[in-house]
Structure formats: structure tokens, C-alpha cells
């Protein structure tokens, strides 16, 4: 049985949580979500995730909140995401130990997912297996197909559909890349 790295996704914006949660799942991670600082602390304490992706302004920010989250799960890699510029976000978290990366919500979702995976690698966490990637690619394609058939598309739904399509493509690309790596002589 393959055990996937666990991640706690903390963000008060539901659309961002759904989109990024889907992409992180499709990348082979076991995702749980929190939408408030209190909920994030509770879930981090209970689950002790391998990584925490946290919105800096959820809906407010006080360095003590991030320190508290960090303290309740000291073994977790922490990636901070914010709508602020990376520079302003990095300044806001300066002096807080254990921050693996700071990314912007303005970045493409793939960049945010890559930052989480890099933080997991740096912390020595488990990487998803090819079998897990294959299963996730199939689930992403299936979810996309179901979404297309069950939804009457409004303007907001078109954005979600486009994101689901991008997720399915990313999952297929990751699977192809991992399969090539596994079949290469060095792999």
C-alpha cells in the first residue's frame, strides 16, 4: 500500500481551496482543508500533515497565528500563499522559523503545487508513486467528464471547467514524465 504525503490546505476562499485541493490531490497528495485559523490549528494538531499550505490573510493576519499553527505541527513543511506580492508576504513572515516557501496567489496554480512538492522533497517526505499518479490521472479525467455532463455552464463555471481541464492535463503530463523516468536506465 502506498502512503501519500499529507497536506493541510488552509484558505478562506472556497474557490481557491477547491481548485488547489483538486490539483494537489491530482499530484498524489492526501489533502485536507481548513477555512479559518482555528480550524487550521485543530486539523494540524490532529493530522500532523507532512506539509501545510496556508493563506497568509485568512481573513486577517497576525504573526502569532502563523507561529501557533507552526508550533502545533512542528514536523510540517509550511508554504505560505498570499494575494500580496511575494516580497510583502516574505516580509510579513520574516522571523518565523520553519517557512519552506512563500508564493503568490497570482502565480499559476502549477507553480504553487510545485512549491509544495519542493517543500515536501526538502523535508524528506514521501513522493507519490507512479501507480498513485496513474490512478490520480484517471480520477482527474473522470471528474472532468462528470463535471462536463452535470453542469450548465455559467461564466464562473467556465473558469472552474478550464481549471479542471488544466488539472487533468497536468496529471497526465506528470504520469508520462514519471513513467519515462521509471523506464529510463538511470530511473
URGI-V982249 format. One record per residue. N is the residue number from 1. RES is the residue in one small letter. SS is DSSP state (a for helix, b for strand, c for the rest). PSI is psi in whole degrees, 0 to 359 (none if undefined). NEAR is the number of other ideal C-beta (glycine too) atoms within 10 Angstrom. Layout:
n:N res:RES ss:SS psi:PSI near:NEAR
n:N res:RES ss:SS psi:PSI near:NEAR
This chain:
n:1 res:x ss:c psi:131 near:2
n:2 res:x ss:c psi:130 near:11
n:3 res:x ss:c psi:121 near:11
n:4 res:x ss:c psi:150 near:19
n:5 res:x ss:c psi:144 near:23
n:6 res:x ss:b psi:144 near:19
n:7 res:x ss:b psi:140 near:31
n:8 res:x ss:b psi:118 near:25
n:9 res:x ss:b psi:114 near:28
n:10 res:x ss:b psi:110 near:27
n:11 res:x ss:c psi:140 near:24
n:12 res:x ss:c psi:349 near:16
n:13 res:x ss:c psi:110 near:16
n:14 res:x ss:a psi:316 near:10
n:15 res:x ss:a psi:319 near:12
n:16 res:x ss:a psi:317 near:17
n:17 res:x ss:a psi:314 near:19
n:18 res:x ss:a psi:311 near:16
n:19 res:x ss:a psi:309 near:19
n:20 res:x ss:a psi:324 near:26
n:21 res:x ss:a psi:318 near:18
n:22 res:x ss:a psi:315 near:23
n:23 res:x ss:a psi:320 near:23
n:24 res:x ss:a psi:320 near:24
n:25 res:x ss:a psi:316 near:20
n:26 res:x ss:a psi:340 near:26
n:27 res:x ss:c psi:3 near:26
n:28 res:x ss:c psi:18 near:26
n:29 res:x ss:c psi:148 near:28
n:30 res:x ss:b psi:108 near:16
n:31 res:x ss:b psi:133 near:21
n:32 res:x ss:b psi:158 near:15
n:33 res:x ss:b psi:155 near:19
n:34 res:x ss:b psi:147 near:23
n:35 res:x ss:c psi:2 near:17
n:36 res:x ss:c psi:164 near:13
n:37 res:x ss:a psi:318 near:22
n:38 res:x ss:a psi:315 near:11
n:39 res:x ss:a psi:320 near:15
n:40 res:x ss:a psi:315 near:26
n:41 res:x ss:a psi:316 near:18
n:42 res:x ss:a psi:311 near:13
n:43 res:x ss:a psi:321 near:21
n:44 res:x ss:a psi:320 near:25
n:45 res:x ss:a psi:316 near:12
n:46 res:x ss:a psi:314 near:12
n:47 res:x ss:a psi:334 near:16
n:48 res:x ss:c psi:63 near:14
n:49 res:x ss:c psi:159 near:24
n:50 res:x ss:c psi:327 near:24
n:51 res:x ss:b psi:153 near:27
n:52 res:x ss:b psi:125 near:29
n:53 res:x ss:b psi:114 near:30
n:54 res:x ss:b psi:133 near:25
n:55 res:x ss:b psi:125 near:24
n:56 res:x ss:c psi:321 near:21
n:57 res:x ss:c psi:82 near:16
n:58 res:x ss:c psi:86 near:21
n:59 res:x ss:c psi:351 near:10
n:60 res:x ss:c psi:170 near:9
n:61 res:x ss:c psi:134 near:18
n:62 res:x ss:c psi:129 near:9
n:63 res:x ss:a psi:330 near:12
n:64 res:x ss:a psi:327 near:10
n:65 res:x ss:a psi:314 near:17
n:66 res:x ss:a psi:320 near:23
n:67 res:x ss:a psi:319 near:15
n:68 res:x ss:a psi:317 near:15
n:69 res:x ss:a psi:316 near:23
n:70 res:x ss:a psi:319 near:19
n:71 res:x ss:a psi:328 near:13
n:72 res:x ss:a psi:349 near:17
n:73 res:x ss:c psi:70 near:23
n:74 res:x ss:c psi:339 near:10
n:75 res:x ss:c psi:358 near:11
n:76 res:x ss:c psi:138 near:25
n:77 res:x ss:b psi:137 near:26
n:78 res:x ss:b psi:124 near:26
n:79 res:x ss:b psi:125 near:24
n:80 res:x ss:b psi:134 near:25
n:81 res:x ss:b psi:143 near:28
n:82 res:x ss:b psi:155 near:22
n:83 res:x ss:c psi:346 near:14
n:84 res:x ss:c psi:168 near:18
n:85 res:x ss:c psi:158 near:12
n:86 res:x ss:a psi:320 near:16
n:87 res:x ss:a psi:313 near:10
n:88 res:x ss:a psi:322 near:13
n:89 res:x ss:a psi:316 near:22
n:90 res:x ss:a psi:321 near:15
n:91 res:x ss:a psi:320 near:12
n:92 res:x ss:a psi:331 near:18
n:93 res:x ss:a psi:2 near:19
n:94 res:x ss:c psi:140 near:10
n:95 res:x ss:c psi:354 near:9
n:96 res:x ss:c psi:120 near:15
n:97 res:x ss:c psi:148 near:9
n:98 res:x ss:c psi:16 near:16
n:99 res:x ss:b psi:118 near:19
n:100 res:x ss:b psi:323 near:19
n:101 res:x ss:b psi:156 near:20
n:102 res:x ss:b psi:124 near:23
n:103 res:x ss:b psi:163 near:19
n:104 res:x ss:b psi:145 near:17
n:105 res:x ss:c psi:344 near:18
n:106 res:x ss:c psi:343 near:12
n:107 res:x ss:c psi:157 near:14
n:108 res:x ss:c psi:146 near:9
n:109 res:x ss:a psi:326 near:18
n:110 res:x ss:a psi:327 near:14
n:111 res:x ss:a psi:319 near:11
n:112 res:x ss:a psi:315 near:22
n:113 res:x ss:a psi:317 near:24
n:114 res:x ss:a psi:322 near:15
n:115 res:x ss:a psi:321 near:21
n:116 res:x ss:a psi:314 near:27
n:117 res:x ss:a psi:319 near:22
n:118 res:x ss:a psi:318 near:14
n:119 res:x ss:a psi:321 near:22
n:120 res:x ss:a psi:317 near:24
n:121 res:x ss:a psi:315 near:13
n:122 res:x ss:a psi:328 near:11
n:123 res:x ss:a psi:356 near:16
n:124 res:x ss:c psi:19 near:8
n:125 res:x ss:c psi:167 near:20
n:126 res:x ss:c psi:142 near:15
n:127 res:x ss:c psi:151 near:14
n:128 res:x ss:c psi:145 near:22
n:129 res:x ss:c psi:166 near:15
n:130 res:x ss:a psi:321 near:17
n:131 res:x ss:a psi:318 near:11
n:132 res:x ss:a psi:317 near:19
n:133 res:x ss:a psi:320 near:22
n:134 res:x ss:a psi:314 near:17
n:135 res:x ss:a psi:319 near:16
n:136 res:x ss:a psi:322 near:22
n:137 res:x ss:a psi:319 near:23
n:138 res:x ss:a psi:317 near:14
n:139 res:x ss:a psi:322 near:15
n:140 res:x ss:a psi:316 near:25
n:141 res:x ss:a psi:320 near:18
n:142 res:x ss:a psi:316 near:11
n:143 res:x ss:a psi:320 near:16
n:144 res:x ss:a psi:316 near:20
n:145 res:x ss:a psi:315 near:12
n:146 res:x ss:a psi:316 near:11
n:147 res:x ss:a psi:317 near:15
n:148 res:x ss:a psi:319 near:12
n:149 res:x ss:a psi:335 near:7
n:150 res:x ss:a psi:350 near:7
n:151 res:x ss:c psi:133 near:12
n:152 res:x ss:c psi:120 near:5
n:153 res:x ss:c psi:119 near:12
n:154 res:x ss:c psi:180 near:9
n:155 res:x ss:a psi:320 near:6
n:156 res:x ss:a psi:322 near:9
n:157 res:x ss:a psi:328 near:12
n:158 res:x ss:a psi:322 near:11
n:159 res:x ss:a psi:318 near:13
n:160 res:x ss:a psi:317 near:17
n:161 res:x ss:a psi:316 near:15
n:162 res:x ss:a psi:321 near:10
n:163 res:x ss:a psi:319 near:18
n:164 res:x ss:a psi:320 near:23
n:165 res:x ss:a psi:317 near:15
n:166 res:x ss:a psi:320 near:18
n:167 res:x ss:a psi:315 near:27
n:168 res:x ss:a psi:317 near:21
n:169 res:x ss:a psi:316 near:14
n:170 res:x ss:a psi:317 near:18
n:171 res:x ss:a psi:317 near:26
n:172 res:x ss:a psi:319 near:18
n:173 res:x ss:a psi:318 near:12
n:174 res:x ss:a psi:320 near:21
n:175 res:x ss:a psi:314 near:21
n:176 res:x ss:a psi:315 near:12
n:177 res:x ss:a psi:315 near:11
n:178 res:x ss:a psi:322 near:21
n:179 res:x ss:a psi:317 near:14
n:180 res:x ss:a psi:318 near:10
n:181 res:x ss:a psi:320 near:11
n:182 res:x ss:a psi:329 near:10
n:183 res:x ss:a psi:352 near:9
n:184 res:x ss:c psi:155 near:8
n:185 res:x ss:c psi:326 near:4
n:186 res:x ss:c psi:334 near:4
n:187 res:x ss:c psi:none near:10
